[in-house]
Amino acid sequence: MRSPTSYCSSCNARIFWAKTGSDKAIPLDLASVPKADHGKLSLRYSAVEGHVVHFTTCTNPQRKRGA
């Protein structure tokens, strides 16, 4: 099974993969995921819980798009 944490291919930041309400993968900033949840293999994205979507904080988003 794939680890829920990896590195952003654009900026190399540590990210946590979660699921949206429609079961699509979404990268979260690892710092926004409570340490107690780091070992979970499955986590639901929740703005209420304070999760931050990595797309909003990526320092090199154009690299992924090929620009």
PDB file of N, CA, C and O in Angstrom:
ATOM      1  N   MET A   1       0.837  -1.185   0.000  1.00  0.00           N
ATOM      2  CA  MET A   1       0.000   0.000   0.000  1.00  0.00           C
ATOM      3  C   MET A   1       0.880   1.246   0.000  1.00  0.00           C
ATOM      4  O   MET A   1       1.918   1.283   0.661  1.00  0.00           O
ATOM      5  N   ARG A   2       0.457   2.266  -0.748  1.00  0.00           N
ATOM      6  CA  ARG A   2       1.199   3.516  -0.861  1.00  0.00           C
ATOM      7  C   ARG A   2       1.161   4.294   0.450  1.00  0.00           C
ATOM      8  O   ARG A   2       0.146   4.311   1.146  1.00  0.00           O
ATOM      9  N   SER A   3       2.266   4.928   0.770  1.00  0.00           N
ATOM     10  CA  SER A   3       2.337   5.766   1.961  1.00  0.00           C
ATOM     11  C   SER A   3       1.484   7.015   1.750  1.00  0.00           C
ATOM     12  O   SER A   3       1.430   7.542   0.639  1.00  0.00           O
ATOM     13  N   PRO A   4       0.817   7.494   2.800  1.00  0.00           N
ATOM     14  CA  PRO A   4       0.009   8.701   2.637  1.00  0.00           C
ATOM     15  C   PRO A   4       0.850   9.980   2.568  1.00  0.00           C
ATOM     16  O   PRO A   4       0.322  11.054   2.281  1.00  0.00           O
ATOM     17  N   THR A   5       2.154   9.868   2.830  1.00  0.00           N
ATOM     18  CA  THR A   5       3.006  11.052   2.737  1.00  0.00           C
ATOM     19  C   THR A   5       3.982  10.893   1.580  1.00  0.00           C
ATOM     20  O   THR A   5       4.428   9.790   1.262  1.00  0.00           O
ATOM     21  N   SER A   6       4.299  12.016   0.963  1.00  0.00           N
ATOM     22  CA  SER A   6       5.296  12.032  -0.104  1.00  0.00           C
ATOM     23  C   SER A   6       5.808  13.466  -0.233  1.00  0.00           C
ATOM     24  O   SER A   6       5.602  14.289   0.658  1.00  0.00           O
ATOM     25  N   TYR A   7       6.468  13.752  -1.336  1.00  0.00           N
ATOM     26  CA  TYR A   7       7.002  15.090  -1.581  1.00  0.00           C
ATOM     27  C   TYR A   7       6.386  15.663  -2.846  1.00  0.00           C
ATOM     28  O   TYR A   7       6.188  14.944  -3.825  1.00  0.00           O
ATOM     29  N   CYS A   8       6.087  16.931  -2.829  1.00  0.00           N
ATOM     30  CA  CYS A   8       5.541  17.621  -3.992  1.00  0.00           C
ATOM     31  C   CYS A   8       6.584  17.583  -5.115  1.00  0.00           C
ATOM     32  O   CYS A   8       7.752  17.898  -4.889  1.00  0.00           O
ATOM     33  N   SER A   9       6.162  17.200  -6.316  1.00  0.00           N
ATOM     34  CA  SER A   9       7.106  17.118  -7.429  1.00  0.00           C
ATOM     35  C   SER A   9       7.484  18.501  -7.973  1.00  0.00           C
ATOM     36  O   SER A   9       8.419  18.614  -8.765  1.00  0.00           O
ATOM     37  N   SER A  10       6.777  19.540  -7.562  1.00  0.00           N
ATOM     38  CA  SER A  10       7.099  20.896  -8.017  1.00  0.00           C
ATOM     39  C   SER A  10       8.018  21.648  -7.063  1.00  0.00           C
ATOM     40  O   SER A  10       8.979  22.284  -7.495  1.00  0.00           O
ATOM     41  N   CYS A  11       7.724  21.576  -5.766  1.00  0.00           N
ATOM     42  CA  CYS A  11       8.503  22.366  -4.801  1.00  0.00           C
ATOM     43  C   CYS A  11       9.229  21.513  -3.762  1.00  0.00           C
ATOM     44  O   CYS A  11       9.982  22.041  -2.944  1.00  0.00           O
ATOM     45  N   ASN A  12       9.008  20.208  -3.790  1.00  0.00           N
ATOM     46  CA  ASN A  12       9.665  19.248  -2.891  1.00  0.00           C
ATOM     47  C   ASN A  12       9.230  19.356  -1.433  1.00  0.00           C
ATOM     48  O   ASN A  12       9.909  18.839  -0.546  1.00  0.00           O
ATOM     49  N   ALA A  13       8.104  20.025  -1.175  1.00  0.00           N
ATOM     50  CA  ALA A  13       7.571  20.107   0.196  1.00  0.00           C
ATOM     51  C   ALA A  13       6.957  18.755   0.575  1.00  0.00           C
ATOM     52  O   ALA A  13       6.491  18.010  -0.287  1.00  0.00           O
ATOM     53  N   ARG A  14       6.964  18.458   1.855  1.00  0.00           N
ATOM     54  CA  ARG A  14       6.347  17.218   2.350  1.00  0.00           C
ATOM     55  C   ARG A  14       4.830  17.393   2.333  1.00  0.00           C
ATOM     56  O   ARG A  14       4.316  18.385   2.849  1.00  0.00           O
ATOM     57  N   ILE A  15       4.109  16.436   1.743  1.00  0.00           N
ATOM     58  CA  ILE A  15       2.659  16.509   1.645  1.00  0.00           C
ATOM     59  C   ILE A  15       2.011  15.229   2.159  1.00  0.00           C
ATOM     60  O   ILE A  15       2.654  14.184   2.254  1.00  0.00           O
ATOM     61  N   PHE A  16       0.743  15.328   2.484  1.00  0.00           N
ATOM     62  CA  PHE A  16      -0.053  14.197   2.955  1.00  0.00           C
ATOM     63  C   PHE A  16      -1.206  14.027   1.974  1.00  0.00           C
ATOM     64  O   PHE A  16      -1.947  14.974   1.710  1.00  0.00           O
ATOM     65  N   TRP A  17      -1.356  12.829   1.439  1.00  0.00           N
ATOM     66  CA  TRP A  17      -2.445  12.553   0.505  1.00  0.00           C
ATOM     67  C   TRP A  17      -3.704  12.171   1.266  1.00  0.00           C
ATOM     68  O   TRP A  17      -3.702  11.247   2.079  1.00  0.00           O
ATOM     69  N   ALA A  18      -4.780  12.901   0.988  1.00  0.00           N
ATOM     70  CA  ALA A  18      -6.074  12.633   1.604  1.00  0.00           C
ATOM     71  C   ALA A  18      -7.084  12.373   0.490  1.00  0.00           C
ATOM     72  O   ALA A  18      -6.723  12.342  -0.687  1.00  0.00           O
ATOM     73  N   LYS A  19      -8.330  12.188   0.858  1.00  0.00           N
ATOM     74  CA  LYS A  19      -9.412  11.977  -0.104  1.00  0.00           C
ATOM     75  C   LYS A  19     -10.435  13.092   0.040  1.00  0.00           C
ATOM     76  O   LYS A  19     -10.693  13.581   1.140  1.00  0.00           O
ATOM     77  N   THR A  20     -11.012  13.485  -1.085  1.00  0.00           N
ATOM     78  CA  THR A  20     -12.098  14.454  -1.063  1.00  0.00           C
ATOM     79  C   THR A  20     -13.396  13.706  -0.763  1.00  0.00           C
ATOM     80  O   THR A  20     -13.388  12.485  -0.612  1.00  0.00           O
ATOM     81  N   GLY A  21     -14.493  14.426  -0.679  1.00  0.00           N
ATOM     82  CA  GLY A  21     -15.789  13.801  -0.463  1.00  0.00           C
ATOM     83  C   GLY A  21     -16.184  12.862  -1.590  1.00  0.00           C
ATOM     84  O   GLY A  21     -16.980  11.945  -1.389  1.00  0.00           O
ATOM     85  N   SER A  22     -15.624  13.090  -2.790  1.00  0.00           N
ATOM     86  CA  SER A  22     -15.924  12.229  -3.931  1.00  0.00           C
ATOM     87  C   SER A  22     -14.806  11.216  -4.193  1.00  0.00           C
ATOM     88  O   SER A  22     -14.677  10.693  -5.300  1.00  0.00           O
ATOM     89  N   ASP A  23     -14.005  10.948  -3.165  1.00  0.00           N
ATOM     90  CA  ASP A  23     -12.936   9.941  -3.202  1.00  0.00           C
ATOM     91  C   ASP A  23     -11.796  10.237  -4.184  1.00  0.00           C
ATOM     92  O   ASP A  23     -11.128   9.312  -4.645  1.00  0.00           O
ATOM     93  N   LYS A  24     -11.573  11.489  -4.499  1.00  0.00           N
ATOM     94  CA  LYS A  24     -10.427  11.845  -5.324  1.00  0.00           C
ATOM     95  C   LYS A  24      -9.262  12.221  -4.416  1.00  0.00           C
ATOM     96  O   LYS A  24      -9.460  12.786  -3.341  1.00  0.00           O
ATOM     97  N   ALA A  25      -8.041  11.903  -4.859  1.00  0.00           N
ATOM     98  CA  ALA A  25      -6.849  12.226  -4.073  1.00  0.00           C
ATOM     99  C   ALA A  25      -6.606  13.726  -4.077  1.00  0.00           C
ATOM    100  O   ALA A  25      -6.785  14.396  -5.094  1.00  0.00           O
ATOM    101  N   ILE A  26      -6.195  14.244  -2.918  1.00  0.00           N
ATOM    102  CA  ILE A  26      -5.901  15.672  -2.785  1.00  0.00           C
ATOM    103  C   ILE A  26      -4.681  15.831  -1.870  1.00  0.00           C
ATOM    104  O   ILE A  26      -4.636  15.239  -0.792  1.00  0.00           O
ATOM    105  N   PRO A  27      -3.680  16.636  -2.302  1.00  0.00           N
ATOM    106  CA  PRO A  27      -2.492  16.824  -1.468  1.00  0.00           C
ATOM    107  C   PRO A  27      -2.721  17.910  -0.419  1.00  0.00           C
ATOM    108  O   PRO A  27      -3.217  18.994  -0.728  1.00  0.00           O
ATOM    109  N   LEU A  28      -2.357  17.608   0.811  1.00  0.00           N
ATOM    110  CA  LEU A  28      -2.461  18.571   1.908  1.00  0.00           C
ATOM    111  C   LEU A  28      -1.073  18.918   2.409  1.00  0.00           C
ATOM    112  O   LEU A  28      -0.159  18.096   2.340  1.00  0.00           O
ATOM    113  N   ASP A  29      -0.911  20.135   2.915  1.00  0.00           N
ATOM    114  CA  ASP A  29       0.341  20.485   3.582  1.00  0.00           C
ATOM    115  C   ASP A  29       0.450  19.609   4.823  1.00  0.00           C
ATOM    116  O   ASP A  29      -0.471  19.570   5.639  1.00  0.00           O
ATOM    117  N   LEU A  30       1.558  18.915   4.969  1.00  0.00           N
ATOM    118  CA  LEU A  30       1.726  18.008   6.102  1.00  0.00           C
ATOM    119  C   LEU A  30       1.572  18.745   7.426  1.00  0.00           C
ATOM    120  O   LEU A  30       1.044  18.182   8.385  1.00  0.00           O
ATOM    121  N   ALA A  31       2.019  19.988   7.495  1.00  0.00           N
ATOM    122  CA  ALA A  31       1.925  20.752   8.739  1.00  0.00           C
ATOM    123  C   ALA A  31       0.476  21.003   9.166  1.00  0.00           C
ATOM    124  O   ALA A  31       0.218  21.275  10.339  1.00  0.00           O
ATOM    125  N   SER A  32      -0.466  20.915   8.232  1.00  0.00           N
ATOM    126  CA  SER A  32      -1.868  21.156   8.573  1.00  0.00           C
ATOM    127  C   SER A  32      -2.595  19.892   9.020  1.00  0.00           C
ATOM    128  O   SER A  32      -3.764  19.944   9.402  1.00  0.00           O
ATOM    129  N   VAL A  33      -1.900  18.757   8.971  1.00  0.00           N
ATOM    130  CA  VAL A  33      -2.486  17.482   9.410  1.00  0.00           C
ATOM    131  C   VAL A  33      -1.951  17.188  10.808  1.00  0.00           C
ATOM    132  O   VAL A  33      -0.736  17.098  10.989  1.00  0.00           O
ATOM    133  N   PRO A  34      -2.833  17.036  11.807  1.00  0.00           N
ATOM    134  CA  PRO A  34      -2.359  16.764  13.165  1.00  0.00           C
ATOM    135  C   PRO A  34      -1.439  15.536  13.219  1.00  0.00           C
ATOM    136  O   PRO A  34      -1.678  14.540  12.536  1.00  0.00           O
ATOM    137  N   LYS A  35      -0.399  15.622  14.030  1.00  0.00           N
ATOM    138  CA  LYS A  35       0.565  14.518  14.129  1.00  0.00           C
ATOM    139  C   LYS A  35      -0.106  13.185  14.439  1.00  0.00           C
ATOM    140  O   LYS A  35       0.367  12.140  13.993  1.00  0.00           O
ATOM    141  N   ALA A  36      -1.193  13.207  15.189  1.00  0.00           N
ATOM    142  CA  ALA A  36      -1.908  11.967  15.518  1.00  0.00           C
ATOM    143  C   ALA A  36      -2.460  11.296  14.259  1.00  0.00           C
ATOM    144  O   ALA A  36      -2.710  10.091  14.262  1.00  0.00           O
ATOM    145  N   ASP A  37      -2.653  12.062  13.186  1.00  0.00           N
ATOM    146  CA  ASP A  37      -3.190  11.512  11.936  1.00  0.00           C
ATOM    147  C   ASP A  37      -2.118  11.097  10.943  1.00  0.00           C
ATOM    148  O   ASP A  37      -2.443  10.492   9.922  1.00  0.00           O
ATOM    149  N   HIS A  38      -0.858  11.398  11.204  1.00  0.00           N
ATOM    150  CA  HIS A  38       0.221  11.096  10.256  1.00  0.00           C
ATOM    151  C   HIS A  38       0.336   9.612   9.946  1.00  0.00           C
ATOM    152  O   HIS A  38       0.735   9.260   8.836  1.00  0.00           O
ATOM    153  N   GLY A  39       0.012   8.750  10.855  1.00  0.00           N
ATOM    154  CA  GLY A  39       0.127   7.313  10.625  1.00  0.00           C
ATOM    155  C   GLY A  39      -1.072   6.692   9.936  1.00  0.00           C
ATOM    156  O   GLY A  39      -1.045   5.511   9.591  1.00  0.00           O
ATOM    157  N   LYS A  40      -2.116   7.467   9.733  1.00  0.00           N
ATOM    158  CA  LYS A  40      -3.322   6.929   9.090  1.00  0.00           C
ATOM    159  C   LYS A  40      -3.076   6.701   7.604  1.00  0.00           C
ATOM    160  O   LYS A  40      -2.398   7.492   6.947  1.00  0.00           O
ATOM    161  N   LEU A  41      -3.626   5.625   7.089  1.00  0.00           N
ATOM    162  CA  LEU A  41      -3.490   5.342   5.670  1.00  0.00           C
ATOM    163  C   LEU A  41      -4.585   6.028   4.857  1.00  0.00           C
ATOM    164  O   LEU A  41      -4.471   6.161   3.639  1.00  0.00           O
ATOM    165  N   SER A  42      -5.637   6.457   5.532  1.00  0.00           N
ATOM    166  CA  SER A  42      -6.730   7.119   4.843  1.00  0.00           C
ATOM    167  C   SER A  42      -7.227   8.280   5.695  1.00  0.00           C
ATOM    168  O   SER A  42      -7.457   8.126   6.895  1.00  0.00           O
ATOM    169  N   LEU A  43      -7.388   9.422   5.080  1.00  0.00           N
ATOM    170  CA  LEU A  43      -7.844  10.615   5.783  1.00  0.00           C
ATOM    171  C   LEU A  43      -8.723  11.412   4.835  1.00  0.00           C
ATOM    172  O   LEU A  43      -8.419  11.512   3.646  1.00  0.00           O
ATOM    173  N   ARG A  44      -9.792  11.973   5.337  1.00  0.00           N
ATOM    174  CA  ARG A  44     -10.687  12.825   4.545  1.00  0.00           C
ATOM    175  C   ARG A  44     -10.278  14.278   4.714  1.00  0.00           C
ATOM    176  O   ARG A  44     -10.031  14.740   5.828  1.00  0.00           O
ATOM    177  N   TYR A  45     -10.209  14.995   3.595  1.00  0.00           N
ATOM    178  CA  TYR A  45      -9.925  16.423   3.626  1.00  0.00           C
ATOM    179  C   TYR A  45     -11.070  17.140   4.328  1.00  0.00           C
ATOM    180  O   TYR A  45     -12.241  16.847   4.085  1.00  0.00           O
ATOM    181  N   SER A  46     -10.724  18.078   5.197  1.00  0.00           N
ATOM    182  CA  SER A  46     -11.728  18.870   5.887  1.00  0.00           C
ATOM    183  C   SER A  46     -11.188  20.261   6.173  1.00  0.00           C
ATOM    184  O   SER A  46     -10.239  20.419   6.941  1.00  0.00           O
ATOM    185  N   ALA A  47     -11.789  21.267   5.559  1.00  0.00           N
ATOM    186  CA  ALA A  47     -11.389  22.650   5.838  1.00  0.00           C
ATOM    187  C   ALA A  47     -11.709  22.997   7.285  1.00  0.00           C
ATOM    188  O   ALA A  47     -11.009  23.795   7.907  1.00  0.00           O
ATOM    189  N   VAL A  48     -12.761  22.400   7.815  1.00  0.00           N
ATOM    190  CA  VAL A  48     -13.155  22.641   9.206  1.00  0.00           C
ATOM    191  C   VAL A  48     -12.059  22.179  10.159  1.00  0.00           C
ATOM    192  O   VAL A  48     -11.829  22.808  11.192  1.00  0.00           O
ATOM    193  N   GLU A  49     -11.382  21.086   9.819  1.00  0.00           N
ATOM    194  CA  GLU A  49     -10.289  20.564  10.649  1.00  0.00           C
ATOM    195  C   GLU A  49      -9.008  21.383  10.476  1.00  0.00           C
ATOM    196  O   GLU A  49      -8.026  21.156  11.183  1.00  0.00           O
ATOM    197  N   GLY A  50      -9.015  22.328   9.546  1.00  0.00           N
ATOM    198  CA  GLY A  50      -7.836  23.172   9.336  1.00  0.00           C
ATOM    199  C   GLY A  50      -6.859  22.641   8.315  1.00  0.00           C
ATOM    200  O   GLY A  50      -5.747  23.156   8.204  1.00  0.00           O
ATOM    201  N   HIS A  51      -7.246  21.618   7.560  1.00  0.00           N
ATOM    202  CA  HIS A  51      -6.356  21.096   6.526  1.00  0.00           C
ATOM    203  C   HIS A  51      -6.145  22.148   5.446  1.00  0.00           C
ATOM    204  O   HIS A  51      -7.083  22.833   5.042  1.00  0.00           O
ATOM    205  N   VAL A  52      -4.910  22.268   4.987  1.00  0.00           N
ATOM    206  CA  VAL A  52      -4.562  23.235   3.950  1.00  0.00           C
ATOM    207  C   VAL A  52      -4.198  22.465   2.680  1.00  0.00           C
ATOM    208  O   VAL A  52      -3.293  21.630   2.692  1.00  0.00           O
ATOM    209  N   VAL A  53      -4.904  22.748   1.592  1.00  0.00           N
ATOM    210  CA  VAL A  53      -4.631  22.097   0.314  1.00  0.00           C
ATOM    211  C   VAL A  53      -3.307  22.633  -0.221  1.00  0.00           C
ATOM    212  O   VAL A  53      -3.112  23.845  -0.314  1.00  0.00           O
ATOM    213  N   HIS A  54      -2.402  21.727  -0.573  1.00  0.00           N
ATOM    214  CA  HIS A  54      -1.059  22.137  -0.978  1.00  0.00           C
ATOM    215  C   HIS A  54      -1.052  23.004  -2.235  1.00  0.00           C
ATOM    216  O   HIS A  54      -0.138  23.811  -2.409  1.00  0.00           O
ATOM    217  N   PHE A  55      -2.038  22.861  -3.107  1.00  0.00           N
ATOM    218  CA  PHE A  55      -2.094  23.698  -4.304  1.00  0.00           C
ATOM    219  C   PHE A  55      -2.071  25.186  -3.954  1.00  0.00           C
ATOM    220  O   PHE A  55      -1.585  25.993  -4.746  1.00  0.00           O
ATOM    221  N   THR A  56      -2.579  25.556  -2.802  1.00  0.00           N
ATOM    222  CA  THR A  56      -2.649  26.967  -2.410  1.00  0.00           C
ATOM    223  C   THR A  56      -1.340  27.495  -1.834  1.00  0.00           C
ATOM    224  O   THR A  56      -1.156  28.709  -1.747  1.00  0.00           O
ATOM    225  N   THR A  57      -0.428  26.610  -1.438  1.00  0.00           N
ATOM    226  CA  THR A  57       0.816  27.052  -0.802  1.00  0.00           C
ATOM    227  C   THR A  57       2.076  26.641  -1.561  1.00  0.00           C
ATOM    228  O   THR A  57       3.179  27.018  -1.167  1.00  0.00           O
ATOM    229  N   CYS A  58       1.930  25.880  -2.634  1.00  0.00           N
ATOM    230  CA  CYS A  58       3.091  25.411  -3.393  1.00  0.00           C
ATOM    231  C   CYS A  58       3.917  26.603  -3.855  1.00  0.00           C
ATOM    232  O   CYS A  58       3.379  27.551  -4.427  1.00  0.00           O
ATOM    233  N   THR A  59       5.213  26.558  -3.609  1.00  0.00           N
ATOM    234  CA  THR A  59       6.087  27.678  -3.958  1.00  0.00           C
ATOM    235  C   THR A  59       6.555  27.630  -5.412  1.00  0.00           C
ATOM    236  O   THR A  59       7.190  28.577  -5.879  1.00  0.00           O
ATOM    237  N   ASN A  60       6.262  26.565  -6.129  1.00  0.00           N
ATOM    238  CA  ASN A  60       6.680  26.441  -7.525  1.00  0.00           C
ATOM    239  C   ASN A  60       5.579  25.759  -8.346  1.00  0.00           C
ATOM    240  O   ASN A  60       5.848  24.748  -8.995  1.00  0.00           O
ATOM    241  N   PRO A  61       4.348  26.285  -8.334  1.00  0.00           N
ATOM    242  CA  PRO A  61       3.235  25.599  -8.999  1.00  0.00           C
ATOM    243  C   PRO A  61       3.373  25.521 -10.516  1.00  0.00           C
ATOM    244  O   PRO A  61       2.829  24.600 -11.125  1.00  0.00           O
ATOM    245  N   GLN A  62       4.080  26.452 -11.143  1.00  0.00           N
ATOM    246  CA  GLN A  62       4.210  26.437 -12.603  1.00  0.00           C
ATOM    247  C   GLN A  62       5.067  25.269 -13.095  1.00  0.00           C
ATOM    248  O   GLN A  62       4.891  24.808 -14.223  1.00  0.00           O
ATOM    249  N   ARG A  63       5.978  24.793 -12.274  1.00  0.00           N
ATOM    250  CA  ARG A  63       6.844  23.692 -12.687  1.00  0.00           C
ATOM    251  C   ARG A  63       6.018  22.456 -13.034  1.00  0.00           C
ATOM    252  O   ARG A  63       6.317  21.766 -14.009  1.00  0.00           O
ATOM    253  N   LYS A  64       4.989  22.171 -12.250  1.00  0.00           N
ATOM    254  CA  LYS A  64       4.131  21.014 -12.480  1.00  0.00           C
ATOM    255  C   LYS A  64       3.368  21.157 -13.795  1.00  0.00           C
ATOM    256  O   LYS A  64       3.129  20.166 -14.486  1.00  0.00           O
ATOM    257  N   ARG A  65       2.993  22.370 -14.138  1.00  0.00           N
ATOM    258  CA  ARG A  65       2.212  22.615 -15.351  1.00  0.00           C
ATOM    259  C   ARG A  65       3.096  22.710 -16.600  1.00  0.00           C
ATOM    260  O   ARG A  65       2.590  22.838 -17.715  1.00  0.00           O
ATOM    261  N   GLY A  66       4.402  22.648 -16.408  1.00  0.00           N
ATOM    262  CA  GLY A  66       5.307  22.696 -17.547  1.00  0.00           C
ATOM    263  C   GLY A  66       5.586  24.091 -18.077  1.00  0.00           C
ATOM    264  O   GLY A  66       6.119  24.237 -19.177  1.00  0.00           O
ATOM    265  N   ALA A  67       5.240  25.109 -17.323  1.00  0.00           N
ATOM    266  CA  ALA A  67       5.482  26.485 -17.780  1.00  0.00           C
ATOM    267  C   ALA A  67       6.848  26.974 -17.359  1.00  0.00           C
ATOM    268  O   ALA A  67       7.216  28.109 -17.660  1.00  0.00           O
TER     269      ALA A  67
END
